Amino acid sequence: MSYRWLLIVISACASVSLRIAVPVALTRRDLHPRIRAALAASGAAIVAALIATLLVPAHRQELDLTALTKLLGVGAGTVVLHTRRSMALALITAAVSTALLRAFW
Amino acid sequence: MVEPVEPVEPVEPVEPVEPGASAGAGAGDASMAPEHPRDGRRPDAESPRSLRNALPLFSAELIDGMAFGALARAAGMGVLGSVTMSVTSYSSSAQYATLAMVIRRGSPWALLVTILLLNARYLLMGASVAPFLPGRAWSRGLRALLITDESWALAHRGGGRYDLRLLTLGGLCLFAAWITGTGIGAEAGGIIGNPARLGLDAAYPVFFIGLLGSYLSSRRARGIAASGAVVAILLDPLVPPGVPFVVAGLVGTALGFRR
């Protein structure tokens, strides 16, 4: 097996294992209700963490044009999300406004 | 065509699903979705509309896949290697880490540790979805293969419940878009040029912002979400990518465990 294919196999095994390990091992009956509630609570923290890391550059000094236009686009999309309550329109608004800002700024 | 997103109403706890109730069921099998305890509506009744609302996300996934395919081809993975990696790993972070390792001729063990750190959040996501997965172990495992950040968040229905049909359909659409994009990118190279000019990177945060609302059913949940965001922002510059999500998830679990 070549080096590249070895890495592909490692990537596949690690990714698949992490995804299926818990769902294969656990059923609803295995989990105490309090643990289920705690896991449900972790969802809010993970989604918030995803948003935070997507919005805030890891290195603060790198707040360049790309990051700034993204923030403005996300702002526009969020406004649409809350005024029109349409996810699809919000996603399109965010992408288009960011693209336009990057094209003409 | 877009339709308004309605707020998810608070739900009562769902009764446990009997193991084996829908083993081998396809994505459209209604038996895997328990009846709504109050009004008889199936919890997944909103799935098609929610899936339509996520259509721009599938387009973004396609473009991202194309960008990955082009990079993988440039890194010498070939079309077959690039597409195989997308099919078998189905994780952009793991796949980009693999590319970086190929380019630097890094150690396979280093790649293994990197991917475990990058994707350890799937353990928490899998744990949150596991109670709702019916059937035998292999069936639950197959469905869990479709868990990504996007499909997992898309399938959340409030109160810690998950819409399995949406998880499956959304996951399959994202999977198809990612693989198709990888194939096109690897075959056609740089037809899309710099993907950043398309502004798609701004769509992902808006997607998660839109879905965060279903988690914020109480003041306590809002506090946990804020804690997760703060932890991630503080850790992001200090630790390897992926670790902030795990720590934020563990903090959320710990806070959620407290009475």
Interface residues (C-beta under 8 A of the other chain):
Chain A: Y3 R4 W5 L6 L7 I8 V9 I10 S11 A12 A14 S15 V16 L18 R19 I20 A21 V22 P23 V24 A25 L26 T27 R28 R29 L31 R34 I35 R36 A37 A38 L39 A40 A41 S42 G43 A44 A45 I46 V47 A48 A49 L50 I51 A52 T53 L54 L55 V56 A58 H59 R60 T66 T69 K70 G73 V74 G77 T78 L81 R84 R85 S86 M87 A88 L89 A90 L91 I92 A94 A95 V96 S97 T98 A99 L100 L101 R102 A103
Chain B: V2 E3 P4 V5 E6 P16 V17 P19 S50 R52 N53 A54 L55 P56 L57 A60 G76 M77 G81 T84 M85 T88 S89 Y90 S91 A94 Q95 A97 T98 M101 V102 R105 P108 L111 L112 I115 L116 N119 A120 R121 Y122 L123 L124 M125 G126 A127 S128 V129 A130 P131 F132 L133 A137 W138 R140 G141 R143 A144 L145 I147 D149 A153 H156 G159 G160 A196 R197 L198 G199 L200 D201 A202 A203 Y204 P205 V206 F207 F208 I209 G210 L211 L212 Y215 L216 R220 A221 R222 I224 A225 A226 S227 G228 A229 V230 V231 A232 I233 D236 P237 P241 P244 F245 A248 G249 L250 V251 G252 T253 A254 L255 G256 F257
